[in-house]
Amino acid sequence: MIDAHVHVWQLGRHGCTWPTPDLAAIHHDFTLAEYPGAAEGLILVQTQEDPRDTAWLLDLAADPRVRGVVGWADLEHPDSIPNHPKLKGLRPMVQGREADWYDRPELATGFVAMEAAGLVLDALVRPMHLPSLARLADRHPDLTIVIDHAAKPDFTDLKGWSADMAALATRPNVACKLSGLLTERRPGDTDDALRPAVDTVWRHFGPARLLWGSDWPVVTLAAHYDEWLALARNLVPAEHHDAVFRANAERLYRL
């Protein structure tokens, strides 16, 4: 199994300013030694918009369990993108930015550099960013884009999100991570609240372009790692477990 979305951090070091104290349950250091899963391979994903964080994650990639790192770099200065064999992607943190962020012309050279280096764009977005992301996919057809956390849908109103995800799925260079959904539930929601959203991404992206990530330790704000893994295994048809829980991550991130 490959866990395609794992975080570690050391508060106050390597540019680490998140999580903030209001997230008390995860407002402390997390290390690879504490990772609770049995996955034989992990992809570490940045949490800080700071090159020091990415450099630290790449140092941690000496651990054979770490198959790759999705880091951060300033896309307006593509020369700053690290050249490292374990760097498999970059994740600009767009979820709190303007809806058309991906359309900014000053980012174009950064996306071209990512294409040339074979780096994946992890899209940390909200539903409002999906039209801009679709335009990016059209402008850069050789850029592999993986939508983190299925774009964090609002489970009470999936209509617009569903249409935009369907449109994105028509772009063959776009895939979707089955991750980060439990923390988007409303208090009191059951596991069944996730099914319409999961059914939507399954219908549009299919077994070849969905991949699973734990989002550990952020997932622990809503459930235990094992609970999310069991739920995801239940939501994905058994005959496609190898693809969603291993092979797709290996292919998309060139592990």
C-alpha positions as CSV (number, residue, x, y, z in Angstrom):
1,M,0.0,0.0,0.0
2,I,1.1,3.6,-0.7
3,D,-0.2,6.3,1.5
4,A,-0.2,9.3,-0.9
5,H,-0.8,12.0,1.7
6,V,1.2,12.2,4.9
7,H,2.3,15.2,6.9
8,V,5.1,15.7,9.5
9,W,6.1,18.9,11.2
10,Q,8.2,20.5,13.9
11,L,6.6,23.6,15.4
12,G,8.8,26.6,15.2
13,R,11.4,24.9,13.0
14,H,11.9,24.8,9.2
15,G,9.5,27.7,8.8
16,C,6.7,25.9,10.6
17,T,3.9,28.2,11.7
18,W,1.0,25.8,11.2
19,P,-0.9,24.1,12.8
20,T,-2.0,27.0,15.0
21,P,-2.8,26.7,18.7
22,D,-6.6,26.6,18.1
23,L,-6.0,23.1,16.6
24,A,-4.9,21.9,20.0
25,A,-5.2,18.2,19.1
26,I,-2.5,18.5,16.5
27,H,-0.6,21.5,17.8
28,H,2.6,19.5,18.6
29,D,5.4,17.9,16.6
30,F,4.7,14.8,14.5
31,T,7.4,12.5,13.2
32,L,7.7,9.6,10.8
33,A,8.2,7.3,13.8
34,E,4.7,8.1,15.0
35,Y,3.0,7.3,11.7
36,P,0.4,4.7,12.6
37,G,-0.1,2.9,9.3
38,A,1.4,-0.2,7.8
39,A,1.9,1.3,4.3
40,E,5.1,0.2,2.8
41,G,5.4,3.5,1.0
42,L,4.6,7.1,1.9
43,I,4.4,10.4,0.1
44,L,5.3,13.3,2.4
45,V,3.3,16.5,1.6
46,Q,4.4,20.0,2.7
47,T,2.4,22.0,5.2
48,Q,4.4,25.2,5.1
49,E,5.0,27.8,2.3
50,D,8.7,27.8,3.1
51,P,11.6,26.2,1.2
52,R,13.2,25.2,4.5
53,D,10.2,22.9,5.2
54,T,10.6,21.3,1.7
55,A,14.4,20.8,2.3
56,W,13.7,19.1,5.6
57,L,11.1,16.8,4.1
58,L,13.7,15.9,1.4
59,D,16.2,15.1,4.1
60,L,13.6,12.8,5.7
61,A,13.2,11.0,2.4
62,A,16.4,9.1,3.2
63,D,14.0,6.8,5.1
64,P,13.2,4.0,2.6
65,R,9.5,4.3,3.5
66,V,9.3,7.8,2.0
67,R,8.8,7.1,-1.7
68,G,8.5,10.8,-2.6
69,V,7.9,14.4,-1.4
70,V,5.4,16.9,-2.6
71,G,7.1,20.2,-1.6
72,W,6.6,23.9,-2.0
73,A,8.5,26.4,-4.2
74,D,7.8,29.9,-5.4
75,L,6.5,29.3,-8.9
76,E,7.2,32.9,-9.8
77,H,10.9,31.9,-9.5
78,P,11.1,28.5,-11.0
79,D,14.9,28.4,-10.5
80,S,14.1,27.9,-6.8
81,I,12.5,24.5,-7.5
82,P,14.8,21.9,-5.8
83,N,16.6,19.3,-8.0
84,H,16.2,16.1,-5.9
85,P,15.3,12.6,-7.0
86,K,12.7,12.3,-4.3
87,L,10.9,15.5,-5.2
88,K,7.8,14.3,-7.0
89,G,5.5,17.3,-6.9
90,L,4.8,20.8,-5.7
91,R,1.8,22.1,-3.7
92,P,1.0,25.8,-3.8
93,M,-1.4,26.4,-1.0
94,V,-4.4,27.9,-2.9
95,Q,-7.3,27.0,-0.7
96,G,-7.4,30.5,0.9
97,R,-6.6,32.5,-2.2
98,E,-8.6,34.1,-5.0
99,A,-10.8,31.9,-7.2
100,D,-8.7,32.6,-10.3
101,W,-5.3,32.1,-8.7
102,Y,-4.1,29.6,-11.3
103,D,-4.8,32.1,-14.1
104,R,-2.1,34.5,-12.9
105,P,0.3,35.0,-15.9
106,E,3.3,35.4,-13.6
107,L,3.0,31.7,-12.7
108,A,3.2,30.4,-16.2
109,T,7.0,29.8,-16.3
110,G,6.7,27.9,-13.0
111,F,4.1,25.5,-14.5
112,V,6.3,25.1,-17.6
113,A,9.2,24.2,-15.4
114,M,7.1,21.6,-13.5
115,E,6.1,20.0,-16.8
116,A,9.7,19.9,-17.9
117,A,10.8,18.3,-14.6
118,G,7.9,15.8,-14.6
119,L,6.6,17.2,-11.3
120,V,3.0,16.7,-10.2
121,L,0.9,19.7,-9.2
122,D,-1.0,18.9,-6.0
123,A,-4.0,21.2,-6.0
124,L,-4.9,22.2,-2.5
125,V,-8.2,24.0,-3.4
126,R,-11.8,24.7,-2.6
127,P,-14.6,24.2,-5.0
128,M,-14.5,27.9,-6.1
129,H,-11.0,27.2,-7.6
130,L,-12.0,24.3,-9.9
131,P,-12.8,26.4,-13.1
132,S,-9.4,28.1,-12.9
133,L,-7.8,24.7,-12.3
134,A,-9.5,23.4,-15.4
135,R,-8.2,26.2,-17.5
136,L,-4.7,25.5,-16.2
137,A,-5.1,21.8,-17.2
138,D,-5.9,23.0,-20.7
139,R,-3.0,25.3,-20.9
140,H,-0.5,22.7,-19.7
141,P,-1.7,19.3,-20.9
142,D,1.6,17.7,-19.9
143,L,1.3,18.8,-16.3
144,T,-0.2,16.1,-14.1
145,I,-2.6,17.6,-11.6
146,V,-3.8,15.8,-8.5
147,I,-6.8,17.4,-6.7
148,D,-6.1,17.1,-3.0
149,H,-9.0,16.1,-0.7
150,A,-11.4,16.1,-3.7
151,A,-11.4,19.9,-3.4
152,K,-13.0,19.9,0.1
153,P,-16.7,19.8,-1.0
154,D,-19.5,21.2,1.0
155,F,-21.5,18.0,1.7
156,T,-24.7,20.0,2.1
157,D,-24.6,21.3,-1.5
158,L,-22.7,19.2,-4.0
159,K,-24.3,20.4,-7.2
160,G,-21.8,23.0,-8.4
161,W,-18.9,21.0,-7.1
162,S,-20.1,17.9,-8.9
163,A,-20.4,19.7,-12.2
164,D,-17.0,21.3,-11.9
165,M,-15.4,17.9,-10.9
166,A,-17.1,16.3,-13.9
167,A,-15.6,18.9,-16.2
168,L,-12.1,18.5,-14.7
169,A,-12.3,14.7,-15.1
170,T,-12.6,15.2,-18.9
171,R,-9.0,16.4,-18.8
172,P,-6.9,13.3,-19.0
173,N,-4.0,15.0,-17.0
174,V,-6.2,15.5,-13.9
175,A,-6.6,12.9,-11.0
176,C,-8.2,13.1,-7.6
177,K,-7.0,12.2,-4.1
178,L,-9.4,10.3,-1.9
179,S,-8.3,12.1,1.3
180,G,-9.2,14.8,3.7
181,L,-12.9,14.2,3.6
182,L,-13.6,13.3,7.2
183,T,-12.5,16.7,8.4
184,E,-15.0,18.4,6.1
185,R,-18.0,16.7,7.7
186,R,-20.4,18.6,9.9
187,P,-20.6,17.7,13.5
188,G,-23.0,14.8,13.9
189,D,-22.6,13.6,10.3
190,T,-22.2,9.8,9.9
191,D,-19.9,8.1,7.5
192,D,-22.8,8.0,5.0
193,A,-22.5,11.7,4.5
194,L,-19.3,11.0,2.5
195,R,-20.9,8.6,0.1
196,P,-22.4,11.0,-2.4
197,A,-19.1,12.9,-2.8
198,V,-17.1,9.7,-3.1
199,D,-19.6,8.3,-5.6
200,T,-19.2,11.4,-7.7
201,V,-15.5,11.3,-7.9
202,W,-15.6,7.5,-8.6
203,R,-18.1,8.0,-11.4
204,H,-16.0,10.7,-13.1
205,F,-12.4,9.8,-12.4
206,G,-12.8,6.0,-12.2
207,P,-10.4,3.5,-10.7
208,A,-7.4,4.7,-12.8
209,R,-7.4,8.3,-11.6
210,L,-8.3,8.0,-7.9
211,L,-5.7,7.5,-5.2
212,W,-5.9,7.2,-1.4
213,G,-4.2,9.3,1.2
214,S,-4.6,9.3,4.9
215,D,-4.0,13.0,5.5
216,W,-2.4,11.9,8.8
217,P,-2.2,13.5,11.3
218,V,-4.8,16.0,10.2
219,V,-7.3,13.2,9.9
220,T,-7.1,12.6,13.6
221,L,-9.1,15.8,14.2
222,A,-12.1,13.7,12.9
223,A,-11.2,10.0,13.3
224,H,-8.4,7.5,13.8
225,Y,-6.2,6.6,10.9
226,D,-7.5,3.0,10.9
227,E,-11.1,4.2,10.8
228,W,-10.5,6.3,7.7
229,L,-8.6,3.5,6.0
230,A,-11.4,1.0,6.7
231,L,-14.1,3.4,5.5
232,A,-12.1,4.1,2.3
233,R,-11.7,0.4,1.7
234,N,-15.4,-0.1,2.1
235,L,-16.2,2.8,-0.3
236,V,-13.8,1.5,-3.1
237,P,-14.8,-1.7,-4.8
238,A,-12.5,-4.5,-3.7
239,E,-11.3,-5.3,-7.2
240,H,-9.9,-1.8,-7.5
241,H,-8.1,-1.7,-4.2
242,D,-4.7,-2.3,-5.7
243,A,-5.1,0.6,-8.1
244,V,-6.5,3.1,-5.6
245,F,-4.3,2.2,-2.7
246,R,-1.0,1.6,-4.5
247,A,-0.6,1.5,-8.3
248,N,-2.1,4.9,-9.2
249,A,0.2,6.7,-6.8
250,E,3.2,4.9,-8.1
251,R,2.2,5.8,-11.7
252,L,1.1,9.4,-11.2
253,Y,4.1,10.4,-9.0
254,R,6.6,8.2,-10.9
255,L,7.7,6.5,-7.7
